[in-house]
């Protein structure tokens, strides 16, 4: 899994690619990226999942952990660009009621008010 970070105004967009399957490398890298941005004063986050090819329960745990970390520090986190399978996982686990999910990363970034 790879992470590319882009700022759109005051919103950090984390573009993930590859398999979001959990394990120390993926979870550590995402946590470190988010905590560094939080320490730099960023409060608005979008995790773009357009290029994520697979995700398992550990991957869901990483997303929940990211949401919790951001909220605990007074920030907001949204998900964007879920493919059909990932959207189905979110509905099946009812995580679509916890996460704010947008069609595109740009749309999610613009939705912060």
One Martini backbone bead per residue (centre of mass of N, CA, C, O) as a GRO file, in nm:
protein
  113
    1UNK     BB    1   0.098   0.035   0.019
    2UNK     BB    2   0.014   0.377  -0.065
    3UNK     BB    3   0.097   0.731   0.004
    4UNK     BB    4  -0.060   1.040  -0.086
    5UNK     BB    5  -0.016   1.387  -0.027
    6UNK     BB    6  -0.269   1.651  -0.040
    7UNK     BB    7  -0.344   1.991  -0.070
    8UNK     BB    8  -0.674   2.146  -0.021
    9UNK     BB    9  -0.605   2.391   0.113
   10UNK     BB   10  -0.705   2.273   0.446
   11UNK     BB   11  -0.695   1.982   0.303
   12UNK     BB   12  -0.617   1.649   0.355
   13UNK     BB   13  -0.515   1.420   0.101
   14UNK     BB   14  -0.533   1.066   0.110
   15UNK     BB   15  -0.379   0.856  -0.125
   16UNK     BB   16  -0.463   0.533  -0.179
   17UNK     BB   17  -0.274   0.230  -0.273
   18UNK     BB   18  -0.383  -0.084  -0.310
   19UNK     BB   19  -0.367  -0.275  -0.022
   20UNK     BB   20  -0.601  -0.281   0.261
   21UNK     BB   21  -0.480  -0.519   0.513
   22UNK     BB   22  -0.291  -0.430   0.715
   23UNK     BB   23  -0.067  -0.407   0.937
   24UNK     BB   24   0.209  -0.237   1.025
   25UNK     BB   25   0.280  -0.071   0.773
   26UNK     BB   26   0.002   0.057   0.713
   27UNK     BB   27  -0.087   0.163   0.993
   28UNK     BB   28   0.167   0.330   1.056
   29UNK     BB   29   0.168   0.520   0.810
   30UNK     BB   30  -0.107   0.648   0.854
   31UNK     BB   31  -0.069   0.748   1.143
   32UNK     BB   32   0.183   0.923   1.093
   33UNK     BB   33   0.056   1.109   0.887
   34UNK     BB   34  -0.177   1.218   1.061
   35UNK     BB   35  -0.013   1.318   1.309
   36UNK     BB   36   0.160   1.520   1.156
   37UNK     BB   37  -0.076   1.692   1.054
   38UNK     BB   38  -0.195   1.757   1.330
   39UNK     BB   39   0.067   1.895   1.439
   40UNK     BB   40   0.037   2.113   1.188
   41UNK     BB   41  -0.300   2.183   1.208
   42UNK     BB   42  -0.468   1.974   1.079
   43UNK     BB   43  -0.847   1.905   1.053
   44UNK     BB   44  -0.877   1.807   0.746
   45UNK     BB   45  -0.992   1.492   0.597
   46UNK     BB   46  -0.908   1.273   0.316
   47UNK     BB   47  -0.984   0.944   0.203
   48UNK     BB   48  -0.862   0.801  -0.089
   49UNK     BB   49  -0.994   0.487  -0.254
   50UNK     BB   50  -0.965   0.450  -0.568
   51UNK     BB   51  -0.671   0.266  -0.557
   52UNK     BB   52  -0.810   0.043  -0.401
   53UNK     BB   53  -0.830  -0.311  -0.445
   54UNK     BB   54  -0.822  -0.400  -0.131
   55UNK     BB   55  -1.023  -0.507   0.165
   56UNK     BB   56  -1.027  -0.565   0.507
   57UNK     BB   57  -1.079  -0.567   0.841
   58UNK     BB   58  -0.811  -0.423   0.896
   59UNK     BB   59  -0.870  -0.183   0.711
   60UNK     BB   60  -1.114  -0.087   0.869
   61UNK     BB   61  -0.956  -0.039   1.131
   62UNK     BB   62  -0.781   0.188   1.019
   63UNK     BB   63  -1.014   0.384   0.954
   64UNK     BB   64  -1.128   0.400   1.242
   65UNK     BB   65  -0.868   0.499   1.376
   66UNK     BB   66  -0.845   0.758   1.213
   67UNK     BB   67  -1.113   0.883   1.298
   68UNK     BB   68  -1.056   0.885   1.602
   69UNK     BB   69  -0.798   1.055   1.601
   70UNK     BB   70  -0.918   1.306   1.468
   71UNK     BB   71  -1.157   1.358   1.666
   72UNK     BB   72  -0.974   1.375   1.930
   73UNK     BB   73  -0.834   1.647   1.776
   74UNK     BB   74  -1.082   1.816   1.629
   75UNK     BB   75  -1.156   1.667   1.367
   76UNK     BB   76  -1.206   1.567   1.020
   77UNK     BB   77  -1.338   1.275   0.831
   78UNK     BB   78  -1.326   1.152   0.493
   79UNK     BB   79  -1.453   0.963   0.232
   80UNK     BB   80  -1.341   0.850  -0.104
   81UNK     BB   81  -1.384   0.668  -0.387
   82UNK     BB   82  -1.566   0.419  -0.381
   83UNK     BB   83  -1.615   0.124  -0.471
   84UNK     BB   84  -1.849  -0.112  -0.493
   85UNK     BB   85  -1.726  -0.308  -0.282
   86UNK     BB   86  -1.665  -0.099  -0.055
   87UNK     BB   87  -1.951   0.003  -0.029
   88UNK     BB   88  -2.071  -0.270   0.055
   89UNK     BB   89  -1.907  -0.297   0.314
   90UNK     BB   90  -2.015  -0.040   0.450
   91UNK     BB   91  -2.311  -0.132   0.455
   92UNK     BB   92  -2.283  -0.411   0.595
   93UNK     BB   93  -2.128  -0.265   0.857
   94UNK     BB   94  -2.246   0.038   0.890
   95UNK     BB   95  -2.014   0.260   0.821
   96UNK     BB   96  -2.194   0.465   0.658
   97UNK     BB   97  -2.295   0.597   0.944
   98UNK     BB   98  -2.000   0.712   1.030
   99UNK     BB   99  -1.916   0.792   0.753
  100UNK     BB  100  -1.821   1.032   0.530
  101UNK     BB  101  -1.925   0.997   0.186
  102UNK     BB  102  -1.771   1.053  -0.128
  103UNK     BB  103  -1.726   1.049  -0.464
  104UNK     BB  104  -1.491   1.267  -0.424
  105UNK     BB  105  -1.221   1.434  -0.313
  106UNK     BB  106  -1.301   1.716  -0.406
  107UNK     BB  107  -1.587   1.709  -0.285
  108UNK     BB  108  -1.499   1.661   0.007
  109UNK     BB  109  -1.325   1.917   0.038
  110UNK     BB  110  -1.566   2.120  -0.031
  111UNK     BB  111  -1.764   2.023   0.215
  112UNK     BB  112  -1.609   2.190   0.394
  113UNK     BB  113  -1.720   2.456   0.645
   0.00000   0.00000   0.00000
